[in-house]
Every structure is written in C-alpha cells, then in structure tokens.
Amino acid sequence: MPGQFKGNKSYLPTKPCVACGKPMTWRKVWEKDWESVKYCSDKCRKQGAAKTSLRT
C-alpha cells in the first residue's frame, strides 16, 4: 500500500469489481492478496461464477 494511512480513505487504492463495476477500496483483510481480489461481495462472486460457467 503506497504511503501511510492517516484516517483519510481517499489515499487507499481502489479498483472496480469484475461483476458489477462498483469501485472497491483496499481493506486490511485484503492486504496480502489485494492483487487477486476481483469481487466486492459474495453476491458478485456468485454472479461472476455463473457468467463464466455459461460461456463454456
């Protein structure tokens, strides 16, 4: 994570959810695997999995 977090969330990195496109803000629990986080919620994870299974 670049810089130091001082309580202002605008300094935290963000990226869009693969399923819905909603911006996700970095969270402490995602610290070790932020690069592999794709979905903002379980609902989006299930929808994303359903979309990919329909393609094959």
N, CA, C and O atoms as a CHARMM CRD file, in Angstrom:
* protein
*
  224
    1    1 MET  N      0.84700  -1.17400   0.00000 PROA 1      0.00000
    2    1 MET  CA     0.00000   0.00000   0.00000 PROA 1      0.00000
    3    1 MET  C      0.89100   1.23400   0.00000 PROA 1      0.00000
    4    1 MET  O      1.75900   1.36500   0.86300 PROA 1      0.00000
    5    2 PRO  N      0.69300   2.13600  -0.94700 PROA 2      0.00000
    6    2 PRO  CA     1.55200   3.30900  -1.02700 PROA 2      0.00000
    7    2 PRO  C      1.25800   4.30200   0.09300 PROA 2      0.00000
    8    2 PRO  O      0.09800   4.53500   0.43300 PROA 2      0.00000
    9    3 GLY  N      2.29800   4.87800   0.65900 PROA 3      0.00000
   10    3 GLY  CA     2.13300   5.90100   1.68700 PROA 3      0.00000
   11    3 GLY  C      1.59300   5.34700   2.98900 PROA 3      0.00000
   12    3 GLY  O      1.43600   4.13700   3.15100 PROA 3      0.00000
   13    4 GLN  N      1.31800   6.22900   3.89200 PROA 4      0.00000
   14    4 GLN  CA     0.77000   5.84200   5.18700 PROA 4      0.00000
   15    4 GLN  C     -0.69200   6.22000   5.26600 PROA 4      0.00000
   16    4 GLN  O     -1.08000   7.29100   4.79900 PROA 4      0.00000
   17    5 PHE  N     -1.50600   5.36700   5.84400 PROA 5      0.00000
   18    5 PHE  CA    -2.92100   5.64800   6.03500 PROA 5      0.00000
   19    5 PHE  C     -3.07900   6.50600   7.27800 PROA 5      0.00000
   20    5 PHE  O     -2.66900   6.10900   8.36900 PROA 5      0.00000
   21    6 LYS  N     -3.67100   7.67700   7.11600 PROA 6      0.00000
   22    6 LYS  CA    -3.83800   8.62500   8.22500 PROA 6      0.00000
   23    6 LYS  C     -5.31100   8.82800   8.57400 PROA 6      0.00000
   24    6 LYS  O     -5.66100   9.86400   9.14000 PROA 6      0.00000
   25    7 GLY  N     -6.18100   7.87100   8.25400 PROA 7      0.00000
   26    7 GLY  CA    -7.59400   8.00200   8.54900 PROA 7      0.00000
   27    7 GLY  C     -8.39000   8.57700   7.39500 PROA 7      0.00000
   28    7 GLY  O     -9.61600   8.65800   7.47500 PROA 7      0.00000
   29    8 ASN  N     -7.72700   8.97600   6.32700 PROA 8      0.00000
   30    8 ASN  CA    -8.40500   9.52500   5.16100 PROA 8      0.00000
   31    8 ASN  C     -8.42600   8.45600   4.07000 PROA 8      0.00000
   32    8 ASN  O     -7.38000   8.12100   3.51400 PROA 8      0.00000
   33    9 LYS  N     -9.59200   7.92500   3.76300 PROA 9      0.00000
   34    9 LYS  CA    -9.69900   6.80400   2.83900 PROA 9      0.00000
   35    9 LYS  C     -9.40700   7.16800   1.38700 PROA 9      0.00000
   36    9 LYS  O     -9.26800   6.27500   0.55100 PROA 9      0.00000
   37   10 SER  N     -9.31200   8.44600   1.07200 PROA 10     0.00000
   38   10 SER  CA    -9.01200   8.82900  -0.30500 PROA 10     0.00000
   39   10 SER  C     -7.60300   8.41300  -0.71200 PROA 10     0.00000
   40   10 SER  O     -7.29900   8.35800  -1.90400 PROA 10     0.00000
   41   11 TYR  N     -6.73300   8.11800   0.26200 PROA 11     0.00000
   42   11 TYR  CA    -5.37300   7.68500  -0.04200 PROA 11     0.00000
   43   11 TYR  C     -5.27500   6.18400  -0.29800 PROA 11     0.00000
   44   11 TYR  O     -4.24100   5.71400  -0.77400 PROA 11     0.00000
   45   12 LEU  N     -6.31600   5.42600   0.00200 PROA 12     0.00000
   46   12 LEU  CA    -6.28700   3.98300  -0.19900 PROA 12     0.00000
   47   12 LEU  C     -6.50100   3.64600  -1.67200 PROA 12     0.00000
   48   12 LEU  O     -7.25800   4.33500  -2.35600 PROA 12     0.00000
   49   13 PRO  N     -5.84700   2.59600  -2.16900 PROA 13     0.00000
   50   13 PRO  CA    -6.04000   2.20900  -3.56200 PROA 13     0.00000
   51   13 PRO  C     -7.44200   1.64500  -3.80400 PROA 13     0.00000
   52   13 PRO  O     -8.05300   1.07700  -2.89900 PROA 13     0.00000
   53   14 THR  N     -7.93800   1.80400  -5.01100 PROA 14     0.00000
   54   14 THR  CA    -9.25100   1.27500  -5.39500 PROA 14     0.00000
   55   14 THR  C     -9.11300   0.53400  -6.72100 PROA 14     0.00000
   56   14 THR  O     -8.15600   0.73600  -7.46800 PROA 14     0.00000
   57   15 LYS  N    -10.08900  -0.32400  -6.99200 PROA 15     0.00000
   58   15 LYS  CA   -10.19300  -0.97600  -8.29500 PROA 15     0.00000
   59   15 LYS  C    -11.63600  -1.42300  -8.47200 PROA 15     0.00000
   60   15 LYS  O    -12.33700  -1.61500  -7.47900 PROA 15     0.00000
   61   16 PRO  N    -12.10300  -1.59400  -9.71000 PROA 16     0.00000
   62   16 PRO  CA   -13.50500  -1.95600  -9.94200 PROA 16     0.00000
   63   16 PRO  C    -13.76400  -3.44900  -9.74800 PROA 16     0.00000
   64   16 PRO  O    -12.89300  -4.28400  -9.99000 PROA 16     0.00000
   65   17 CYS  N    -14.97300  -3.76000  -9.30900 PROA 17     0.00000
   66   17 CYS  CA   -15.42600  -5.14600  -9.19300 PROA 17     0.00000
   67   17 CYS  C    -15.60200  -5.70700 -10.60000 PROA 17     0.00000
   68   17 CYS  O    -16.10900  -5.01400 -11.48200 PROA 17     0.00000
   69   18 VAL  N    -15.19700  -6.93500 -10.81600 PROA 18     0.00000
   70   18 VAL  CA   -15.29500  -7.57500 -12.12700 PROA 18     0.00000
   71   18 VAL  C    -16.75000  -7.78800 -12.53700 PROA 18     0.00000
   72   18 VAL  O    -17.07700  -7.67700 -13.71900 PROA 18     0.00000
   73   19 ALA  N    -17.62600  -8.09200 -11.58200 PROA 19     0.00000
   74   19 ALA  CA   -19.01400  -8.41200 -11.89500 PROA 19     0.00000
   75   19 ALA  C    -19.89500  -7.17400 -12.07900 PROA 19     0.00000
   76   19 ALA  O    -20.65100  -7.08900 -13.04700 PROA 19     0.00000
   77   20 CYS  N    -19.79800  -6.20700 -11.14400 PROA 20     0.00000
   78   20 CYS  CA   -20.72700  -5.07400 -11.18000 PROA 20     0.00000
   79   20 CYS  C    -20.06700  -3.74900 -11.54100 PROA 20     0.00000
   80   20 CYS  O    -20.76200  -2.79000 -11.87700 PROA 20     0.00000
   81   21 GLY  N    -18.75500  -3.67700 -11.47900 PROA 21     0.00000
   82   21 GLY  CA   -18.05200  -2.45100 -11.81200 PROA 21     0.00000
   83   21 GLY  C    -17.96500  -1.44400 -10.67800 PROA 21     0.00000
   84   21 GLY  O    -17.37300  -0.38000 -10.85300 PROA 21     0.00000
   85   22 LYS  N    -18.53700  -1.74900  -9.52500 PROA 22     0.00000
   86   22 LYS  CA   -18.50000  -0.85400  -8.36700 PROA 22     0.00000
   87   22 LYS  C    -17.05800  -0.73800  -7.86300 PROA 22     0.00000
   88   22 LYS  O    -16.36300  -1.74900  -7.76400 PROA 22     0.00000
   89   23 PRO  N    -16.59900   0.47400  -7.54500 PROA 23     0.00000
   90   23 PRO  CA   -15.23000   0.61000  -7.05300 PROA 23     0.00000
   91   23 PRO  C    -15.05800  -0.00100  -5.66100 PROA 23     0.00000
   92   23 PRO  O    -15.88200   0.21600  -4.77200 PROA 23     0.00000
   93   24 MET  N    -13.99000  -0.76000  -5.48600 PROA 24     0.00000
   94   24 MET  CA   -13.67300  -1.37600  -4.19400 PROA 24     0.00000
   95   24 MET  C    -12.46400  -0.65900  -3.61600 PROA 24     0.00000
   96   24 MET  O    -11.48800  -0.41900  -4.32700 PROA 24     0.00000
   97   25 THR  N    -12.51600  -0.31800  -2.34700 PROA 25     0.00000
   98   25 THR  CA   -11.40800   0.31800  -1.65400 PROA 25     0.00000
   99   25 THR  C    -10.62900  -0.74800  -0.88900 PROA 25     0.00000
  100   25 THR  O    -11.20600  -1.68200  -0.33200 PROA 25     0.00000
  101   26 TRP  N     -9.32400  -0.59100  -0.87300 PROA 26     0.00000
  102   26 TRP  CA    -8.43000  -1.51400  -0.17400 PROA 26     0.00000
  103   26 TRP  C     -8.88200  -1.69600   1.26700 PROA 26     0.00000
  104   26 TRP  O     -9.28000  -0.73800   1.93000 PROA 26     0.00000
  105   27 ARG  N     -8.81700  -2.94500   1.74900 PROA 27     0.00000
  106   27 ARG  CA    -9.14100  -3.27900   3.13900 PROA 27     0.00000
  107   27 ARG  C     -7.98400  -4.03800   3.76000 PROA 27     0.00000
  108   27 ARG  O     -7.22800  -4.71800   3.06800 PROA 27     0.00000
  109   28 LYS  N     -7.85500  -3.91600   5.06600 PROA 28     0.00000
  110   28 LYS  CA    -6.77000  -4.57900   5.79500 PROA 28     0.00000
  111   28 LYS  C     -6.80100  -6.09500   5.58100 PROA 28     0.00000
  112   28 LYS  O     -5.74500  -6.71100   5.43800 PROA 28     0.00000
  113   29 VAL  N     -7.99100  -6.70800   5.55600 PROA 29     0.00000
  114   29 VAL  CA    -8.08800  -8.15900   5.38300 PROA 29     0.00000
  115   29 VAL  C     -7.61100  -8.59200   4.00100 PROA 29     0.00000
  116   29 VAL  O     -7.25900  -9.75600   3.81200 PROA 29     0.00000
  117   30 TRP  N     -7.59300  -7.66700   3.02300 PROA 30     0.00000
  118   30 TRP  CA    -7.13100  -7.97800   1.67200 PROA 30     0.00000
  119   30 TRP  C     -5.65700  -7.63800   1.48400 PROA 30     0.00000
  120   30 TRP  O     -5.15300  -7.70400   0.36200 PROA 30     0.00000
  121   31 GLU  N     -4.96300  -7.28000   2.54600 PROA 31     0.00000
  122   31 GLU  CA    -3.59300  -6.78900   2.46100 PROA 31     0.00000
  123   31 GLU  C     -2.66000  -7.74000   1.70800 PROA 31     0.00000
  124   31 GLU  O     -1.89200  -7.30100   0.85200 PROA 31     0.00000
  125   32 LYS  N     -2.71900  -9.02700   2.01400 PROA 32     0.00000
  126   32 LYS  CA    -1.78200  -9.98400   1.42000 PROA 32     0.00000
  127   32 LYS  C     -2.17200 -10.42600   0.01500 PROA 32     0.00000
  128   32 LYS  O     -1.31500 -10.87300  -0.74700 PROA 32     0.00000
  129   33 ASP  N     -3.45100 -10.30800  -0.34200 PROA 33     0.00000
  130   33 ASP  CA    -3.87300 -10.77300  -1.66300 PROA 33     0.00000
  131   33 ASP  C     -4.68800  -9.73700  -2.43700 PROA 33     0.00000
  132   33 ASP  O     -5.59800 -10.09800  -3.18300 PROA 33     0.00000
  133   34 TRP  N     -4.36800  -8.45500  -2.26400 PROA 34     0.00000
  134   34 TRP  CA    -5.09500  -7.37400  -2.94500 PROA 34     0.00000
  135   34 TRP  C     -5.07700  -7.55300  -4.46200 PROA 34     0.00000
  136   34 TRP  O     -6.06600  -7.24900  -5.13000 PROA 34     0.00000
  137   35 GLU  N     -3.98300  -8.03300  -5.00300 PROA 35     0.00000
  138   35 GLU  CA    -3.87700  -8.22700  -6.45200 PROA 35     0.00000
  139   35 GLU  C     -4.86400  -9.27000  -6.97000 PROA 35     0.00000
  140   35 GLU  O     -5.28500  -9.19100  -8.12400 PROA 35     0.00000
  141   36 SER  N     -5.23800 -10.23800  -6.14700 PROA 36     0.00000
  142   36 SER  CA    -6.13400 -11.30200  -6.60400 PROA 36     0.00000
  143   36 SER  C     -7.60500 -11.04700  -6.26300 PROA 36     0.00000
  144   36 SER  O     -8.46300 -11.83700  -6.65800 PROA 36     0.00000
  145   37 VAL  N     -7.91700  -9.97500  -5.54500 PROA 37     0.00000
  146   37 VAL  CA    -9.30700  -9.65400  -5.20800 PROA 37     0.00000
  147   37 VAL  C    -10.00500  -9.17100  -6.47100 PROA 37     0.00000
  148   37 VAL  O     -9.54200  -8.23400  -7.12100 PROA 37     0.00000
  149   38 LYS  N    -11.13000  -9.81500  -6.82200 PROA 38     0.00000
  150   38 LYS  CA   -11.85200  -9.47400  -8.04600 PROA 38     0.00000
  151   38 LYS  C    -13.26700  -8.98500  -7.78200 PROA 38     0.00000
  152   38 LYS  O    -13.79600  -8.17700  -8.54500 PROA 38     0.00000
  153   39 TYR  N    -13.88000  -9.46200  -6.71800 PROA 39     0.00000
  154   39 TYR  CA   -15.28600  -9.19000  -6.46700 PROA 39     0.00000
  155   39 TYR  C    -15.48100  -8.40100  -5.17800 PROA 39     0.00000
  156   39 TYR  O    -14.72200  -8.56300  -4.22200 PROA 39     0.00000
  157   40 CYS  N    -16.51900  -7.53200  -5.15500 PROA 40     0.00000
  158   40 CYS  CA   -16.76700  -6.69500  -3.98400 PROA 40     0.00000
  159   40 CYS  C    -17.59800  -7.40900  -2.92700 PROA 40     0.00000
  160   40 CYS  O    -17.61300  -6.98200  -1.77200 PROA 40     0.00000
  161   41 SER  N    -18.29200  -8.48900  -3.29400 PROA 41     0.00000
  162   41 SER  CA   -19.15900  -9.17200  -2.33900 PROA 41     0.00000
  163   41 SER  C    -19.36600 -10.62500  -2.76300 PROA 41     0.00000
  164   41 SER  O    -18.98000 -11.02500  -3.86100 PROA 41     0.00000
  165   42 ASP  N    -19.98000 -11.40700  -1.87600 PROA 42     0.00000
  166   42 ASP  CA   -20.30900 -12.79500  -2.20700 PROA 42     0.00000
  167   42 ASP  C    -21.33400 -12.84400  -3.33400 PROA 42     0.00000
  168   42 ASP  O    -21.26800 -13.72100  -4.19600 PROA 42     0.00000
  169   43 LYS  N    -22.27100 -11.91900  -3.33100 PROA 43     0.00000
  170   43 LYS  CA   -23.28500 -11.86500  -4.39200 PROA 43     0.00000
  171   43 LYS  C    -22.61900 -11.70600  -5.76600 PROA 43     0.00000
  172   43 LYS  O    -22.96100 -12.42100  -6.70800 PROA 43     0.00000
  173   44 CYS  N    -21.67600 -10.77700  -5.87500 PROA 44     0.00000
  174   44 CYS  CA   -20.97100 -10.57400  -7.14100 PROA 44     0.00000
  175   44 CYS  C    -20.10700 -11.77900  -7.50100 PROA 44     0.00000
  176   44 CYS  O    -19.97700 -12.11200  -8.67900 PROA 44     0.00000
  177   45 ARG  N    -19.51900 -12.43300  -6.51300 PROA 45     0.00000
  178   45 ARG  CA   -18.70800 -13.62200  -6.76700 PROA 45     0.00000
  179   45 ARG  C    -19.57100 -14.71600  -7.39000 PROA 45     0.00000
  180   45 ARG  O    -19.15300 -15.37700  -8.34000 PROA 45     0.00000
  181   46 LYS  N    -20.77300 -14.90400  -6.85000 PROA 46     0.00000
  182   46 LYS  CA   -21.68400 -15.91800  -7.38600 PROA 46     0.00000
  183   46 LYS  C    -22.16600 -15.55100  -8.78400 PROA 46     0.00000
  184   46 LYS  O    -22.26100 -16.41500  -9.65600 PROA 46     0.00000
  185   47 GLN  N    -22.46900 -14.27800  -9.00200 PROA 47     0.00000
  186   47 GLN  CA   -22.90000 -13.83000 -10.32400 PROA 47     0.00000
  187   47 GLN  C    -21.76800 -13.96700 -11.33600 PROA 47     0.00000
  188   47 GLN  O    -21.99500 -14.36700 -12.47800 PROA 47     0.00000
  189   48 GLY  N    -20.55300 -13.63600 -10.91700 PROA 48     0.00000
  190   48 GLY  CA   -19.38900 -13.74800 -11.80800 PROA 48     0.00000
  191   48 GLY  C    -19.11300 -15.18700 -12.17000 PROA 48     0.00000
  192   48 GLY  O    -18.78500 -15.48400 -13.31900 PROA 48     0.00000
  193   49 ALA  N    -19.24000 -16.09800 -11.19800 PROA 49     0.00000
  194   49 ALA  CA   -19.02800 -17.52400 -11.46100 PROA 49     0.00000
  195   49 ALA  C    -20.09800 -18.05200 -12.40600 PROA 49     0.00000
  196   49 ALA  O    -19.80500 -18.87500 -13.27200 PROA 49     0.00000
  197   50 ALA  N    -21.31800 -17.59400 -12.25200 PROA 50     0.00000
  198   50 ALA  CA   -22.41000 -18.03500 -13.11500 PROA 50     0.00000
  199   50 ALA  C    -22.18700 -17.56100 -14.54200 PROA 50     0.00000
  200   50 ALA  O    -22.45500 -18.30400 -15.48600 PROA 50     0.00000
  201   51 LYS  N    -21.70300 -16.33900 -14.71600 PROA 51     0.00000
  202   51 LYS  CA   -21.42600 -15.79600 -16.05500 PROA 51     0.00000
  203   51 LYS  C    -20.34300 -16.57600 -16.74600 PROA 51     0.00000
  204   51 LYS  O    -20.45500 -16.85500 -17.94000 PROA 51     0.00000
  205   52 THR  N    -19.27500 -16.94500 -16.01900 PROA 52     0.00000
  206   52 THR  CA   -18.17400 -17.65600 -16.65000 PROA 52     0.00000
  207   52 THR  C    -18.56100 -19.09600 -16.97500 PROA 52     0.00000
  208   52 THR  O    -18.07400 -19.64800 -17.96100 PROA 52     0.00000
  209   53 SER  N    -19.42800 -19.72100 -16.16800 PROA 53     0.00000
  210   53 SER  CA   -19.83000 -21.08300 -16.45500 PROA 53     0.00000
  211   53 SER  C    -20.77400 -21.15000 -17.65500 PROA 53     0.00000
  212   53 SER  O    -20.84300 -22.18000 -18.32600 PROA 53     0.00000
  213   54 LEU  N    -21.49600 -20.07400 -17.93200 PROA 54     0.00000
  214   54 LEU  CA   -22.39000 -20.04900 -19.07800 PROA 54     0.00000
  215   54 LEU  C    -21.60200 -19.92700 -20.38900 PROA 54     0.00000
  216   54 LEU  O    -22.07300 -20.35900 -21.44100 PROA 54     0.00000
  217   55 ARG  N    -20.43300 -19.35400 -20.32400 PROA 55     0.00000
  218   55 ARG  CA   -19.60800 -19.14900 -21.53700 PROA 55     0.00000
  219   55 ARG  C    -19.01500 -20.45100 -22.04800 PROA 55     0.00000
  220   55 ARG  O    -18.77300 -20.57700 -23.24800 PROA 55     0.00000
  221   56 THR  N    -18.77500 -21.41600 -21.18300 PROA 56     0.00000
  222   56 THR  CA   -18.10700 -22.64600 -21.61800 PROA 56     0.00000
  223   56 THR  C    -19.08100 -23.68000 -22.10400 PROA 56     0.00000
  224   56 THR  O    -18.67500 -24.77100 -22.50400 PROA 56     0.00000
